[in-house]
Amino acid sequence: MERYIERAIRQVPEAERIAPLESIALPIAEKLRFQAEGDPITELYINLLSRAMDGQRVGEAHPAFFTIITQLAPDELLFLNDVAMREEAIIMAPSGRKVYPPPSERDRRLIELDTPHRIVVTIKEMMFGYEMLNQPEMFPVYQEHLQHLGLIEYSNVMEPIARDLRLMREPGTGMTLFSIQLTQFGKLFLKAGTQER
């Protein structure tokens, strides 16, 4: 635990260091006692503690963030980071199935759309790849949980091609497209959870 706290302190320029609020620092220190080295959730705790000790960035250490970190699965963090890189993620979801489409099926479905090539290219760039998750079958649960936590929200990027979504649906085997983005709260959460100054 001491090495984690030392890392958090070192991330803050000496001139900016302040004493953190005990209501943030103590619960984080307690959690860090049981966190594994190299775990992405451990990094969130360390970075949140760092924010709480940084006079310039202490406002990023929202009190709710500690509780959110305690509830996150590593796969949920992977998804959040992926959405943050794109500003928005398009999800291709199966209708009535639990197995999410591999890249080859996603590509095939997109080619079948009667949509201009440039739109298909944009969708592919924004598409979330379930194969990056350790438990892709849990994605609907992750998605619902992250929305409940206020970190993600549905967006309307798909409206321009809404007419094409009908072509994605086939009885029992169809796919639907929708998009998700980080909320402002979600953006602040990830900002507080990174080392970047």
C-alpha positions as CSV (number, residue, x, y, z in Angstrom):
1,M,0.0,0.0,0.0
2,E,2.8,2.4,0.9
3,R,4.3,2.2,-2.6
4,Y,1.0,3.1,-4.2
5,I,0.6,6.1,-1.9
6,E,4.2,7.1,-2.8
7,R,3.3,6.9,-6.5
8,A,0.3,9.1,-6.0
9,I,2.3,11.7,-4.2
10,R,5.1,11.6,-6.9
11,Q,2.5,12.3,-9.6
12,V,1.8,15.8,-8.1
13,P,4.4,18.6,-8.5
14,E,5.7,19.4,-5.1
15,A,4.5,23.1,-5.3
16,E,0.9,21.9,-5.9
17,R,0.7,19.3,-3.1
18,I,-2.0,19.6,-0.5
19,A,-3.3,17.4,2.2
20,P,-6.2,15.3,0.8
21,L,-9.6,15.2,2.4
22,E,-9.7,12.2,4.8
23,S,-13.1,11.2,3.4
24,I,-11.3,10.5,0.1
25,A,-7.8,9.5,1.2
26,L,-8.7,7.0,3.9
27,P,-11.1,4.8,1.9
28,I,-8.6,4.8,-1.1
29,A,-5.7,3.8,1.2
30,E,-7.8,1.0,2.6
31,K,-8.7,-0.3,-0.8
32,L,-5.1,-0.1,-2.0
33,R,-4.1,-2.6,0.7
34,F,-5.8,-5.3,-1.3
35,Q,-5.1,-4.2,-4.9
36,A,-2.8,-6.1,-7.3
37,E,0.1,-4.3,-9.0
38,G,-0.6,-3.6,-12.6
39,D,-4.4,-3.9,-12.2
40,P,-6.1,-1.1,-14.1
41,I,-8.5,-0.6,-11.2
42,T,-5.5,-0.1,-8.9
43,E,-4.3,2.7,-11.3
44,L,-7.7,4.4,-11.0
45,Y,-7.4,4.5,-7.2
46,I,-3.8,5.8,-7.3
47,N,-4.7,8.5,-9.8
48,L,-7.8,9.5,-7.8
49,L,-5.7,9.8,-4.7
50,S,-3.2,11.9,-6.7
51,R,-6.0,14.3,-7.8
52,A,-7.1,14.7,-4.1
53,M,-3.6,15.8,-3.3
54,D,-3.2,18.2,-6.2
55,G,-4.2,21.8,-5.4
56,Q,-4.7,22.5,-9.1
57,R,-6.8,19.4,-9.9
58,V,-8.5,18.6,-6.6
59,G,-11.8,19.6,-8.2
60,E,-11.5,16.5,-10.4
61,A,-11.6,14.2,-7.4
62,H,-15.4,14.0,-7.2
63,P,-16.4,12.2,-3.9
64,A,-18.6,9.7,-5.9
65,F,-15.6,8.5,-7.9
66,F,-14.3,6.3,-5.1
67,T,-17.6,4.4,-4.9
68,I,-17.7,4.1,-8.7
69,I,-14.3,2.5,-8.8
70,T,-15.2,0.0,-6.2
71,Q,-18.1,-1.2,-8.5
72,L,-16.2,-1.4,-11.8
73,A,-15.3,-4.6,-13.5
74,P,-12.0,-4.4,-15.5
75,D,-14.0,-5.0,-18.7
76,E,-16.1,-2.0,-17.9
77,L,-13.0,0.1,-17.7
78,L,-11.8,-1.3,-21.0
79,F,-15.1,-0.3,-22.6
80,L,-15.0,3.2,-21.1
81,N,-11.5,3.8,-22.3
82,D,-12.5,2.7,-25.8
83,V,-15.5,5.0,-25.9
84,A,-13.2,7.9,-24.7
85,M,-10.8,7.3,-27.5
86,R,-13.5,7.7,-30.1
87,E,-15.8,10.2,-28.4
88,E,-18.6,7.8,-29.3
89,A,-18.9,4.1,-29.9
90,I,-21.2,2.3,-32.2
91,I,-22.5,-1.0,-30.9
92,M,-23.7,-3.8,-33.1
93,A,-26.0,-5.9,-30.9
94,P,-27.5,-9.2,-31.7
95,S,-31.3,-9.7,-31.7
96,G,-32.2,-12.6,-29.5
97,R,-28.7,-14.0,-29.1
98,K,-26.0,-13.9,-26.5
99,V,-23.1,-14.3,-28.8
100,Y,-21.8,-11.0,-30.0
101,P,-20.7,-10.7,-33.7
102,P,-17.0,-11.3,-34.5
103,P,-15.3,-8.7,-36.8
104,S,-16.0,-10.8,-39.9
105,E,-19.8,-10.8,-39.2
106,R,-19.8,-7.1,-38.3
107,D,-18.1,-6.3,-41.6
108,R,-20.4,-8.5,-43.6
109,R,-23.5,-6.9,-42.0
110,L,-22.2,-3.4,-42.8
111,I,-21.4,-4.3,-46.4
112,E,-25.0,-5.5,-46.8
113,L,-26.3,-2.1,-45.8
114,D,-27.6,0.1,-48.7
115,T,-25.4,2.9,-47.4
116,P,-22.7,5.1,-49.0
117,H,-19.2,3.6,-48.6
118,R,-18.0,6.7,-46.6
119,I,-20.7,6.1,-43.9
120,V,-19.8,2.4,-43.7
121,V,-16.1,3.3,-43.2
122,T,-17.1,5.8,-40.5
123,I,-19.3,3.2,-38.7
124,K,-16.4,0.7,-38.8
125,E,-14.0,3.2,-37.3
126,M,-16.4,3.9,-34.5
127,M,-17.5,0.2,-33.9
128,F,-16.8,-1.3,-30.5
129,G,-15.0,-4.7,-30.7
130,Y,-16.4,-7.1,-28.1
131,E,-13.4,-9.4,-28.6
132,M,-11.3,-7.0,-26.5
133,L,-13.3,-7.9,-23.4
134,N,-12.5,-10.9,-21.2
135,Q,-16.2,-11.7,-20.9
136,P,-17.9,-10.3,-24.0
137,E,-21.1,-12.2,-23.1
138,M,-21.4,-9.8,-20.1
139,F,-21.5,-6.7,-22.3
140,P,-25.3,-6.0,-21.9
141,V,-24.8,-6.1,-18.1
142,Y,-21.8,-3.8,-18.3
143,Q,-23.6,-1.4,-20.6
144,E,-26.6,-1.2,-18.2
145,H,-24.4,-0.8,-15.2
146,L,-22.3,2.0,-16.7
147,Q,-25.5,3.8,-17.7
148,H,-26.8,3.4,-14.2
149,L,-23.6,4.9,-12.8
150,G,-24.1,7.9,-15.0
151,L,-20.9,7.3,-17.0
152,I,-22.4,6.6,-20.4
153,E,-25.5,7.6,-22.4
154,Y,-27.1,6.8,-25.7
155,S,-26.5,9.3,-28.4
156,N,-28.2,10.1,-31.7
157,V,-25.3,9.7,-34.1
158,M,-27.2,6.9,-35.9
159,E,-30.1,9.1,-36.9
160,P,-28.7,9.9,-40.4
161,I,-28.7,6.2,-41.3
162,A,-31.8,5.2,-39.3
163,R,-33.6,4.1,-42.5
164,D,-30.8,1.5,-43.0
165,L,-31.2,0.0,-39.6
166,R,-34.2,-1.9,-40.9
167,L,-31.9,-3.8,-43.2
168,M,-29.9,-5.0,-40.1
169,R,-32.8,-7.0,-38.7
170,E,-33.7,-10.5,-39.7
171,P,-36.0,-12.7,-37.6
172,G,-34.0,-14.4,-34.8
173,T,-30.6,-13.5,-36.3
174,G,-30.7,-9.8,-37.0
175,M,-28.5,-7.1,-35.7
176,T,-29.2,-3.5,-34.5
177,L,-26.9,-0.5,-34.4
178,F,-26.9,2.1,-31.7
179,S,-24.3,4.5,-30.3
180,I,-23.0,5.3,-26.8
181,Q,-20.9,8.2,-25.5
182,L,-19.5,9.3,-22.2
183,T,-21.5,11.7,-20.1
184,Q,-19.8,14.8,-18.8
185,F,-19.6,13.0,-15.5
186,G,-18.0,10.0,-17.2
187,K,-15.5,12.2,-18.9
188,L,-14.5,13.8,-15.6
189,F,-14.3,10.3,-14.0
190,L,-11.8,9.2,-16.7
191,K,-9.9,12.4,-16.4
192,A,-9.5,11.9,-12.7
193,G,-8.4,8.4,-13.3
194,T,-5.5,9.1,-15.6
195,Q,-2.0,10.4,-14.9
196,E,-2.2,13.1,-17.5
197,R,-1.8,16.6,-16.3
